Structure formats: C-alpha cells, structure tokens
Amino acid sequence: MSDLPSQAKDQNSHPAEDRSALDRAIRPVRKALRWLGLALLVVMIALPTLQVALRSTPYSFIGAGELTRFMLICVVFVTLPYVISSGASIRMEDLISGLPESVQRVIRIVIPATGVLGFGFASYSVAVAVLRNLNNATPTLGIPYWIFFSAAFVGLLVAAVECAIQLVKALHGRNLYVSFAEEQPPDEMPRI
C-alpha cells in the first residue's frame, strides 16, 4: 500500500492509503477486515453450492441456510468500515459541491461526526444485546449469539473509528477517503 505519485491531489481523488498517521495506524485493521470479508464471501458462496451438490448424495447439509445467512450478515458488517473509509457509500457529492464553500466545510465535519455517534451507539447496542443473551444460541446450528453478533459489533465499532478518522481529517481540511494500491488500474500501479 504505497503512495501513488500519479494521483492528483484534488478533493475528488482518493489519496494513497497511508498518507496520514491515522491511516497508517489503522492500516493493519483495514487489511485484515478486507481479507476476512473476502474469505467470508467465498464461504457464503460455497455453502449453497455445497448444499445443492449434496442433494444428489445420501448426505445432507442441515443448517446450510442458517450458516449462509450468518455469512451474509458477517460480510455486510465486516466490510462496512471499508465502504466508509473508501467513500463508496452514497454521498450526494454533486449536490454538496454546488453549495458555498463554508457550507461544504460544515457538511464535511457534520457527516463524519454523526457517523461516529450513530455507529458508536449501534456498536454499544450490539454489545448490550450480546451481554444479555450470552446463554442463547441460533436454533438450527446452535451458534452462540455472542459469535453471531461479533461481526456486527466489530464492524460497527471499526466504522465508528473510521468516521472519527474522517472527522479529524475534515477538521484539518484534508481529503476524507482512502484508496488501496491493489485497487488502482494496472497503468497507475507503481513499477517494481
């Protein structure tokens, strides 16, 4: 994840991931969640395929539907911080860019601030729900609720941290979003 010299530094382009100290500090978490999201996605796709393949054999995969739903929930929550950090969510940039510069600055501060509060409250709510249901489990596979909700807690908590990082960047007038070197087109990749 290196700096890309060919990237423009205007407000609409995404700087390389590790331009700020905050981005460098959270880089291992971002990378781990991206790989975990990919692995969960592969498992989520493989489970129904395995279930269908086993239908023609004397073996069956009881609980594949529940496990697939669990994987879907995990994929959504584990990849949420990635969506936030890269600015891939719906932002209405065209509308915001038409506003006066002072209003744009206020909006650039208010949006991540509300994200910190919203995602922080949501992760706290999930933690409370887990603590109240420590002895409960899913009906078919018996997955403990603390495991079932762990992806939601981690994803929402890291999403709150990503919004906090964006808030600090907004207060300093820096670009809020990051991009990853692996996502750049091949002609923009640094030469080795």
C-alpha positions as CSV (number, residue, x, y, z in Angstrom):
1,M,0.0,0.0,0.0
2,S,2.3,2.7,-1.2
3,D,1.9,6.2,-2.3
4,L,1.0,6.6,-5.9
5,P,2.8,9.5,-7.5
6,S,0.4,9.7,-10.5
7,Q,-2.6,10.5,-8.3
8,A,-4.0,14.0,-8.4
9,K,-4.3,15.7,-5.0
10,D,-7.6,17.4,-5.6
11,Q,-10.6,17.0,-3.3
12,N,-12.3,14.4,-5.6
13,S,-9.3,12.0,-5.9
14,H,-8.5,9.4,-3.2
15,P,-5.0,9.7,-1.8
16,A,-3.0,6.6,-1.2
17,E,-4.0,4.7,1.9
18,D,-1.1,5.6,4.2
19,R,-0.7,9.4,3.8
20,S,-1.6,10.3,7.4
21,A,-0.5,8.8,10.7
22,L,-4.1,7.8,11.5
23,D,-4.4,5.9,8.2
24,R,-1.1,4.2,8.8
25,A,-2.2,3.2,12.3
26,I,-5.4,1.6,11.2
27,R,-4.0,0.1,8.0
28,P,-3.5,-3.4,9.5
29,V,-7.1,-3.5,10.7
30,R,-8.3,-2.4,7.3
31,K,-6.3,-5.0,5.6
32,A,-7.4,-7.8,8.0
33,L,-11.1,-6.8,7.6
34,R,-10.7,-6.8,3.8
35,W,-9.2,-10.3,3.7
36,L,-11.8,-11.5,6.3
37,G,-14.6,-10.1,4.2
38,L,-13.2,-11.8,1.1
39,A,-12.9,-15.2,2.9
40,L,-16.5,-14.8,4.3
41,L,-17.8,-14.0,0.8
42,V,-16.1,-17.2,-0.6
43,V,-17.6,-19.3,2.2
44,M,-21.0,-17.7,1.7
45,I,-21.0,-18.6,-2.0
46,A,-19.6,-22.1,-1.4
47,L,-22.2,-23.1,1.2
48,P,-25.3,-23.1,-1.1
49,T,-23.2,-24.7,-3.9
50,L,-22.2,-27.5,-1.5
51,Q,-25.8,-27.9,-0.3
52,V,-27.1,-28.3,-3.9
53,A,-24.3,-30.7,-4.7
54,L,-25.0,-32.8,-1.7
55,R,-28.7,-33.2,-2.6
56,S,-27.9,-35.9,-5.1
57,T,-26.0,-37.9,-2.5
58,P,-27.1,-39.7,0.7
59,Y,-25.5,-36.9,2.7
60,S,-27.2,-33.6,3.5
61,F,-26.1,-30.4,4.9
62,I,-28.5,-29.5,7.6
63,G,-28.3,-25.8,8.6
64,A,-26.7,-24.6,5.4
65,G,-29.3,-21.9,5.0
66,E,-28.7,-20.6,8.5
67,L,-25.0,-20.7,8.1
68,T,-25.3,-18.8,4.7
69,R,-27.4,-16.1,6.4
70,F,-24.8,-15.9,9.1
71,M,-22.1,-15.4,6.5
72,L,-24.1,-12.8,4.7
73,I,-24.6,-10.8,8.0
74,C,-20.8,-11.2,8.7
75,V,-19.9,-10.0,5.1
76,V,-22.1,-6.9,5.5
77,F,-20.7,-5.8,8.8
78,V,-17.1,-6.8,8.3
79,T,-16.9,-4.8,5.0
80,L,-18.8,-1.7,6.4
81,P,-15.6,0.0,7.6
82,Y,-14.1,-0.5,4.1
83,V,-17.1,1.2,2.5
84,I,-16.8,4.1,4.8
85,S,-13.0,4.6,4.6
86,S,-13.0,4.5,0.8
87,G,-16.0,6.7,0.4
88,A,-18.0,4.1,-1.5
89,S,-21.3,5.0,0.2
90,I,-23.9,7.3,-1.2
91,R,-22.6,10.8,-0.6
92,M,-24.5,13.1,-3.0
93,E,-21.2,14.9,-4.0
94,D,-22.8,16.7,-6.9
95,L,-25.4,18.4,-4.6
96,I,-22.8,19.2,-1.9
97,S,-20.3,20.6,-4.5
98,G,-23.0,23.1,-5.6
99,L,-23.1,24.7,-2.1
100,P,-21.0,27.5,-0.9
101,E,-17.5,26.6,0.4
102,S,-18.4,27.4,4.0
103,V,-21.4,25.1,3.9
104,Q,-19.4,22.4,2.3
105,R,-16.9,22.5,5.1
106,V,-19.6,22.3,7.8
107,I,-21.2,19.3,6.0
108,R,-17.8,17.6,5.7
109,I,-17.5,17.9,9.5
110,V,-21.1,17.1,10.4
111,I,-21.4,13.9,8.4
112,P,-18.5,12.0,10.0
113,A,-19.4,13.4,13.4
114,T,-22.9,11.9,13.1
115,G,-21.3,8.7,11.8
116,V,-19.2,8.5,15.0
117,L,-22.3,8.9,17.1
118,G,-24.5,6.6,15.1
119,F,-22.1,3.7,14.6
120,G,-20.8,4.1,18.2
121,F,-24.3,3.9,19.6
122,A,-25.1,0.9,17.3
123,S,-21.9,-0.9,18.4
124,Y,-22.8,-0.2,22.1
125,S,-26.3,-1.5,21.5
126,V,-25.0,-4.7,19.9
127,A,-22.6,-5.2,22.9
128,V,-25.5,-4.8,25.3
129,A,-27.6,-7.3,23.3
130,V,-24.8,-9.8,23.4
131,L,-24.2,-9.4,27.1
132,R,-27.9,-10.0,27.7
133,N,-28.0,-13.1,25.5
134,L,-24.8,-14.9,26.4
135,N,-26.6,-18.2,27.0
136,N,-28.7,-18.1,23.9
137,A,-27.9,-19.7,20.5
138,T,-29.3,-19.9,17.0
139,P,-32.0,-22.6,16.6
140,T,-30.6,-25.0,14.0
141,L,-26.8,-24.9,14.4
142,G,-26.6,-23.7,17.9
143,I,-24.2,-20.8,17.1
144,P,-23.9,-18.8,20.3
145,Y,-25.3,-15.3,20.0
146,W,-22.0,-13.7,21.1
147,I,-20.4,-15.3,18.0
148,F,-23.4,-14.4,15.8
149,F,-23.3,-10.8,16.8
150,S,-19.5,-10.4,16.9
151,A,-19.2,-9.4,13.3
152,A,-21.9,-6.7,13.9
153,F,-20.0,-5.4,16.9
154,V,-16.6,-5.3,15.3
155,G,-17.9,-3.8,12.0
156,L,-19.9,-1.1,13.7
157,L,-17.1,-0.3,16.2
158,V,-14.5,0.0,13.4
159,A,-17.0,2.0,11.3
160,A,-17.2,4.5,14.2
161,V,-13.4,4.6,14.3
162,E,-13.2,5.2,10.5
163,C,-15.8,8.1,10.9
164,A,-13.6,9.5,13.8
165,I,-10.6,9.4,11.5
166,Q,-12.6,11.2,8.8
167,L,-13.8,13.8,11.4
168,V,-10.2,14.6,12.3
169,K,-9.3,14.8,8.6
170,A,-12.3,17.1,8.0
171,L,-11.3,19.4,10.9
172,H,-7.8,19.7,9.3
173,G,-9.2,20.3,5.8
174,R,-7.7,17.0,4.4
175,N,-9.3,14.5,2.0
176,L,-11.5,12.2,3.9
177,Y,-11.2,9.0,1.9
178,V,-8.5,6.5,1.1
179,S,-7.8,4.1,-1.7
180,F,-5.8,1.0,-1.8
181,A,-2.9,0.3,-4.1
182,E,-4.4,-3.0,-5.1
183,E,-7.5,-1.2,-6.5
184,Q,-5.6,1.1,-8.9
185,P,-5.7,0.3,-12.6
186,P,-2.6,-1.5,-13.8
187,D,-1.3,1.5,-15.7
188,E,-1.2,3.5,-12.4
189,M,0.5,0.8,-10.4
190,P,4.0,1.7,-9.2
191,R,6.7,-0.1,-11.1
192,I,8.8,-2.5,-9.2
